[in-house]
Amino acid sequence: MERERKLKSWQWFALLYLAGLITLSMAAYGLRFLINHSF
């Protein structure tokens, strides 16, 4: 039971980490796109 809980928590951590990375990369790409087209 404990191992399953740990696996689940690690899975959530990995999912949140991946989601954060994707959001950050998308935000950086969007900012670059806006800056390149603004100036």
PQR file of N, CA, C, O and H, with PARSE charges and radii, in Angstrom:
ATOM      1  N   MET A   1       0.836  -1.206   0.000 -0.4000 1.5000
ATOM      2  CA  MET A   1       0.000   0.000   0.000 -0.0000 2.0000
ATOM      3  C   MET A   1       0.876   1.263   0.000  0.5500 1.7000
ATOM      4  O   MET A   1       0.630   2.209  -0.749 -0.5500 1.4000
ATOM      5  N   GLU A   2       1.909   1.251   0.865 -0.4000 1.5000
ATOM      6  CA  GLU A   2       2.769   2.431   0.938 -0.0000 2.0000
ATOM      7  C   GLU A   2       3.502   2.656  -0.380  0.5500 1.7000
ATOM      8  O   GLU A   2       3.639   3.788  -0.843 -0.5500 1.4000
ATOM      9  H   GLU A   2       2.109   0.483   1.473  0.4000 1.0000
ATOM     10  N   ARG A   3       3.970   1.564  -0.976 -0.4000 1.5000
ATOM     11  CA  ARG A   3       4.691   1.697  -2.247 -0.0000 2.0000
ATOM     12  C   ARG A   3       3.776   2.268  -3.320  0.5500 1.7000
ATOM     13  O   ARG A   3       4.194   3.103  -4.122 -0.5500 1.4000
ATOM     14  H   ARG A   3       3.859   0.644  -0.601  0.4000 1.0000
ATOM     15  N   GLU A   4       2.523   1.813  -3.333 -0.4000 1.5000
ATOM     16  CA  GLU A   4       1.580   2.333  -4.326 -0.0000 2.0000
ATOM     17  C   GLU A   4       1.364   3.829  -4.118  0.5500 1.7000
ATOM     18  O   GLU A   4       1.328   4.600  -5.078 -0.5500 1.4000
ATOM     19  H   GLU A   4       2.184   1.135  -2.681  0.4000 1.0000
ATOM     20  N   ARG A   5       1.222   4.227  -2.871 -0.4000 1.5000
ATOM     21  CA  ARG A   5       1.034   5.650  -2.581 -0.0000 2.0000
ATOM     22  C   ARG A   5       2.248   6.455  -3.046  0.5500 1.7000
ATOM     23  O   ARG A   5       2.109   7.519  -3.650 -0.5500 1.4000
ATOM     24  H   ARG A   5       1.251   3.602  -2.092  0.4000 1.0000
ATOM     25  N   LYS A   6       3.439   5.929  -2.754 -0.4000 1.5000
ATOM     26  CA  LYS A   6       4.655   6.633  -3.168 -0.0000 2.0000
ATOM     27  C   LYS A   6       4.715   6.746  -4.687  0.5500 1.7000
ATOM     28  O   LYS A   6       5.069   7.795  -5.224 -0.5500 1.4000
ATOM     29  H   LYS A   6       3.552   5.065  -2.264  0.4000 1.0000
ATOM     30  N   LEU A   7       4.366   5.658  -5.377 -0.4000 1.5000
ATOM     31  CA  LEU A   7       4.370   5.692  -6.835 -0.0000 2.0000
ATOM     32  C   LEU A   7       3.408   6.750  -7.341  0.5500 1.7000
ATOM     33  O   LEU A   7       3.722   7.506  -8.260 -0.5500 1.4000
ATOM     34  H   LEU A   7       4.079   4.806  -4.941  0.4000 1.0000
ATOM     35  N   LYS A   8       2.213   6.796  -6.717 -0.4000 1.5000
ATOM     36  CA  LYS A   8       1.219   7.771  -7.156 -0.0000 2.0000
ATOM     37  C   LYS A   8       1.720   9.194  -6.933  0.5500 1.7000
ATOM     38  O   LYS A   8       1.575  10.052  -7.805 -0.5500 1.4000
ATOM     39  H   LYS A   8       1.959   6.182  -5.970  0.4000 1.0000
ATOM     40  N   SER A   9       2.313   9.445  -5.756 -0.4000 1.5000
ATOM     41  CA  SER A   9       2.814  10.787  -5.474 -0.0000 2.0000
ATOM     42  C   SER A   9       3.931  11.152  -6.461  0.5500 1.7000
ATOM     43  O   SER A   9       4.003  12.286  -6.935 -0.5500 1.4000
ATOM     44  H   SER A   9       2.430   8.748  -5.048  0.4000 1.0000
ATOM     45  N   TRP A  10       4.799  10.180  -6.765 -0.4000 1.5000
ATOM     46  CA  TRP A  10       5.870  10.446  -7.732 -0.0000 2.0000
ATOM     47  C   TRP A  10       5.293  10.702  -9.112  0.5500 1.7000
ATOM     48  O   TRP A  10       5.791  11.545  -9.857 -0.5500 1.4000
ATOM     49  H   TRP A  10       4.741   9.259  -6.380  0.4000 1.0000
ATOM     50  N   GLN A  11       4.227   9.959  -9.454 -0.4000 1.5000
ATOM     51  CA  GLN A  11       3.590  10.176 -10.757 -0.0000 2.0000
ATOM     52  C   GLN A  11       3.013  11.588 -10.821  0.5500 1.7000
ATOM     53  O   GLN A  11       3.171  12.282 -11.826 -0.5500 1.4000
ATOM     54  H   GLN A  11       3.822   9.274  -8.849  0.4000 1.0000
ATOM     55  N   TRP A  12       2.342  12.014  -9.742 -0.4000 1.5000
ATOM     56  CA  TRP A  12       1.787  13.373  -9.706 -0.0000 2.0000
ATOM     57  C   TRP A  12       2.912  14.399  -9.816  0.5500 1.7000
ATOM     58  O   TRP A  12       2.789  15.379 -10.550 -0.5500 1.4000
ATOM     59  H   TRP A  12       2.214  11.451  -8.926  0.4000 1.0000
ATOM     60  N   PHE A  13       4.004  14.177  -9.092 -0.4000 1.5000
ATOM     61  CA  PHE A  13       5.143  15.099  -9.138 -0.0000 2.0000
ATOM     62  C   PHE A  13       5.695  15.192 -10.557  0.5500 1.7000
ATOM     63  O   PHE A  13       5.981  16.285 -11.046 -0.5500 1.4000
ATOM     64  H   PHE A  13       4.104  13.380  -8.496  0.4000 1.0000
ATOM     65  N   ALA A  14       5.846  14.033 -11.221 -0.4000 1.5000
ATOM     66  CA  ALA A  14       6.360  14.015 -12.593 -0.0000 2.0000
ATOM     67  C   ALA A  14       5.402  14.740 -13.524  0.5500 1.7000
ATOM     68  O   ALA A  14       5.828  15.510 -14.386 -0.5500 1.4000
ATOM     69  H   ALA A  14       5.614  13.145 -10.823  0.4000 1.0000
ATOM     70  N   LEU A  15       4.103  14.495 -13.352 -0.4000 1.5000
ATOM     71  CA  LEU A  15       3.108  15.151 -14.213 -0.0000 2.0000
ATOM     72  C   LEU A  15       3.149  16.662 -14.020  0.5500 1.7000
ATOM     73  O   LEU A  15       3.135  17.418 -14.991 -0.5500 1.4000
ATOM     74  H   LEU A  15       3.757  13.870 -12.652  0.4000 1.0000
ATOM     75  N   LEU A  16       3.200  17.100 -12.760 -0.4000 1.5000
ATOM     76  CA  LEU A  16       3.250  18.539 -12.485 -0.0000 2.0000
ATOM     77  C   LEU A  16       4.536  19.140 -13.050  0.5500 1.7000
ATOM     78  O   LEU A  16       4.515  20.230 -13.621 -0.5500 1.4000
ATOM     79  H   LEU A  16       3.211  16.486 -11.971  0.4000 1.0000
ATOM     80  N   TYR A  17       5.659  18.429 -12.891 -0.4000 1.5000
ATOM     81  CA  TYR A  17       6.947  18.908 -13.399 -0.0000 2.0000
ATOM     82  C   TYR A  17       6.907  19.060 -14.918  0.5500 1.7000
ATOM     83  O   TYR A  17       7.353  20.069 -15.463 -0.5500 1.4000
ATOM     84  H   TYR A  17       5.676  17.543 -12.427  0.4000 1.0000
ATOM     85  N   LEU A  18       6.361  18.034 -15.600 -0.4000 1.5000
ATOM     86  CA  LEU A  18       6.252  18.089 -17.060 -0.0000 2.0000
ATOM     87  C   LEU A  18       5.332  19.225 -17.485  0.5500 1.7000
ATOM     88  O   LEU A  18       5.638  19.962 -18.423 -0.5500 1.4000
ATOM     89  H   LEU A  18       5.999  17.214 -15.157  0.4000 1.0000
ATOM     90  N   ALA A  19       4.204  19.364 -16.795 -0.4000 1.5000
ATOM     91  CA  ALA A  19       3.252  20.431 -17.133 -0.0000 2.0000
ATOM     92  C   ALA A  19       3.920  21.796 -16.965  0.5500 1.7000
ATOM     93  O   ALA A  19       3.739  22.687 -17.795 -0.5500 1.4000
ATOM     94  H   ALA A  19       3.955  18.766 -16.033  0.4000 1.0000
ATOM     95  N   GLY A  20       4.690  21.957 -15.892 -0.4000 1.5000
ATOM     96  CA  GLY A  20       5.389  23.221 -15.661 -0.0000 2.0000
ATOM     97  C   GLY A  20       6.408  23.503 -16.754  0.5500 1.7000
ATOM     98  O   GLY A  20       6.510  24.631 -17.237 -0.5500 1.4000
ATOM     99  H   GLY A  20       4.837  21.234 -15.217  0.4000 1.0000
ATOM    100  N   LEU A  21       7.163  22.482 -17.145 -0.4000 1.5000
ATOM    101  CA  LEU A  21       8.164  22.656 -18.198 -0.0000 2.0000
ATOM    102  C   LEU A  21       7.496  23.063 -19.507  0.5500 1.7000
ATOM    103  O   LEU A  21       7.956  23.978 -20.189 -0.5500 1.4000
ATOM    104  H   LEU A  21       7.081  21.565 -16.753  0.4000 1.0000
ATOM    105  N   ILE A  22       6.401  22.372 -19.856 -0.4000 1.5000
ATOM    106  CA  ILE A  22       5.691  22.680 -21.103 -0.0000 2.0000
ATOM    107  C   ILE A  22       5.149  24.105 -21.055  0.5500 1.7000
ATOM    108  O   ILE A  22       5.265  24.850 -22.028 -0.5500 1.4000
ATOM    109  H   ILE A  22       6.027  21.628 -19.302  0.4000 1.0000
ATOM    110  N   THR A  23       4.555  24.484 -19.917 -0.4000 1.5000
ATOM    111  CA  THR A  23       3.997  25.836 -19.794 -0.0000 2.0000
ATOM    112  C   THR A  23       5.105  26.881 -19.925  0.5500 1.7000
ATOM    113  O   THR A  23       4.937  27.885 -20.617 -0.5500 1.4000
ATOM    114  H   THR A  23       4.461  23.878 -19.127  0.4000 1.0000
ATOM    115  N   LEU A  24       6.237  26.642 -19.257 -0.4000 1.5000
ATOM    116  CA  LEU A  24       7.349  27.591 -19.323 -0.0000 2.0000
ATOM    117  C   LEU A  24       7.899  27.702 -20.743  0.5500 1.7000
ATOM    118  O   LEU A  24       8.141  28.806 -21.231 -0.5500 1.4000
ATOM    119  H   LEU A  24       6.373  25.826 -18.695  0.4000 1.0000
ATOM    120  N   SER A  25       8.095  26.561 -21.408 -0.4000 1.5000
ATOM    121  CA  SER A  25       8.629  26.576 -22.774 -0.0000 2.0000
ATOM    122  C   SER A  25       7.654  27.287 -23.708  0.5500 1.7000
ATOM    123  O   SER A  25       8.071  28.065 -24.567 -0.5500 1.4000
ATOM    124  H   SER A  25       7.898  25.664 -21.012  0.4000 1.0000
ATOM    125  N   MET A  26       6.351  27.022 -23.542 -0.4000 1.5000
ATOM    126  CA  MET A  26       5.348  27.678 -24.390 -0.0000 2.0000
ATOM    127  C   MET A  26       5.328  29.180 -24.128  0.5500 1.7000
ATOM    128  O   MET A  26       5.210  29.971 -25.064 -0.5500 1.4000
ATOM    129  H   MET A  26       6.013  26.391 -22.844  0.4000 1.0000
ATOM    130  N   ALA A  27       5.442  29.580 -22.859 -0.4000 1.5000
ATOM    131  CA  ALA A  27       5.446  31.001 -22.512 -0.0000 2.0000
ATOM    132  C   ALA A  27       6.677  31.683 -23.112  0.5500 1.7000
ATOM    133  O   ALA A  27       6.570  32.774 -23.670 -0.5500 1.4000
ATOM    134  H   ALA A  27       5.538  28.937 -22.098  0.4000 1.0000
ATOM    135  N   ALA A  28       7.843  31.045 -22.999 -0.4000 1.5000
ATOM    136  CA  ALA A  28       9.073  31.615 -23.559 -0.0000 2.0000
ATOM    137  C   ALA A  28       8.945  31.738 -25.073  0.5500 1.7000
ATOM    138  O   ALA A  28       9.324  32.759 -25.647 -0.5500 1.4000
ATOM    139  H   ALA A  28       7.930  30.158 -22.545  0.4000 1.0000
ATOM    140  N   TYR A  29       8.414  30.701 -25.724 -0.4000 1.5000
ATOM    141  CA  TYR A  29       8.240  30.732 -27.179 -0.0000 2.0000
ATOM    142  C   TYR A  29       7.273  31.848 -27.566  0.5500 1.7000
ATOM    143  O   TYR A  29       7.517  32.580 -28.525 -0.5500 1.4000
ATOM    144  H   TYR A  29       8.106  29.872 -25.258  0.4000 1.0000
ATOM    145  N   GLY A  30       6.179  31.977 -26.821 -0.4000 1.5000
ATOM    146  CA  GLY A  30       5.189  33.022 -27.105 -0.0000 2.0000
ATOM    147  C   GLY A  30       5.798  34.405 -26.940  0.5500 1.7000
ATOM    148  O   GLY A  30       5.557  35.294 -27.757 -0.5500 1.4000
ATOM    149  H   GLY A  30       5.981  31.382 -26.042  0.4000 1.0000
ATOM    150  N   LEU A  31       6.592  34.592 -25.878 -0.4000 1.5000
ATOM    151  CA  LEU A  31       7.227  35.888 -25.653 -0.0000 2.0000
ATOM    152  C   LEU A  31       8.193  36.209 -26.788  0.5500 1.7000
ATOM    153  O   LEU A  31       8.213  37.337 -27.281 -0.5500 1.4000
ATOM    154  H   LEU A  31       6.788  33.870 -25.215  0.4000 1.0000
ATOM    155  N   ARG A  32       8.987  35.238 -27.205 -0.4000 1.5000
ATOM    156  CA  ARG A  32       9.917  35.458 -28.319 -0.0000 2.0000
ATOM    157  C   ARG A  32       9.145  35.820 -29.579  0.5500 1.7000
ATOM    158  O   ARG A  32       9.529  36.734 -30.309 -0.5500 1.4000
ATOM    159  H   ARG A  32       8.971  34.322 -26.804  0.4000 1.0000
ATOM    160  N   PHE A  33       8.054  35.100 -29.832 -0.4000 1.5000
ATOM    161  CA  PHE A  33       7.235  35.355 -31.022 -0.0000 2.0000
ATOM    162  C   PHE A  33       6.698  36.786 -30.986  0.5500 1.7000
ATOM    163  O   PHE A  33       6.766  37.505 -31.983 -0.5500 1.4000
ATOM    164  H   PHE A  33       7.742  34.358 -29.239  0.4000 1.0000
ATOM    165  N   LEU A  34       6.162  37.195 -29.829 -0.4000 1.5000
ATOM    166  CA  LEU A  34       5.604  38.545 -29.697 -0.0000 2.0000
ATOM    167  C   LEU A  34       6.694  39.595 -29.876  0.5500 1.7000
ATOM    168  O   LEU A  34       6.498  40.579 -30.589 -0.5500 1.4000
ATOM    169  H   LEU A  34       6.106  36.610 -29.019  0.4000 1.0000
ATOM    170  N   ILE A  35       7.847  39.390 -29.228 -0.4000 1.5000
ATOM    171  CA  ILE A  35       8.943  40.360 -29.316 -0.0000 2.0000
ATOM    172  C   ILE A  35       9.439  40.470 -30.760  0.5500 1.7000
ATOM    173  O   ILE A  35       9.681  41.571 -31.253 -0.5500 1.4000
ATOM    174  H   ILE A  35       8.006  38.591 -28.648  0.4000 1.0000
ATOM    175  N   ASN A  36       9.590  39.330 -31.434 -0.4000 1.5000
ATOM    176  CA  ASN A  36      10.083  39.352 -32.811 -0.0000 2.0000
ATOM    177  C   ASN A  36       9.116  40.091 -33.729  0.5500 1.7000
ATOM    178  O   ASN A  36       9.551  40.771 -34.658 -0.5500 1.4000
ATOM    179  H   ASN A  36       9.393  38.435 -31.033  0.4000 1.0000
ATOM    180  N   HIS A  37       7.814  39.970 -33.485 -0.4000 1.5000
ATOM    181  CA  HIS A  37       6.840  40.617 -34.365 -0.0000 2.0000
ATOM    182  C   HIS A  37       6.548  42.053 -33.933  0.5500 1.7000
ATOM    183  O   HIS A  37       6.076  42.852 -34.742 -0.5500 1.4000
ATOM    184  H   HIS A  37       7.461  39.418 -32.730  0.4000 1.0000
ATOM    185  N   SER A  38       6.820  42.394 -32.667 -0.4000 1.5000
ATOM    186  CA  SER A  38       6.566  43.760 -32.210 -0.0000 2.0000
ATOM    187  C   SER A  38       7.672  44.684 -32.704  0.5500 1.7000
ATOM    188  O   SER A  38       7.408  45.780 -33.200 -0.5500 1.4000
ATOM    189  H   SER A  38       7.203  41.744 -32.010  0.4000 1.0000
ATOM    190  N   PHE A  39       8.912  44.227 -32.562 -0.4000 1.5000
ATOM    191  CA  PHE A  39      10.034  45.079 -32.962 -0.0000 2.0000
ATOM    192  C   PHE A  39      10.536  44.640 -34.320  0.5500 1.7000
ATOM    193  O   PHE A  39      11.481  45.225 -34.848 -0.5500 1.4000
ATOM    194  H   PHE A  39       9.126  43.337 -32.159  0.4000 1.0000
TER
END
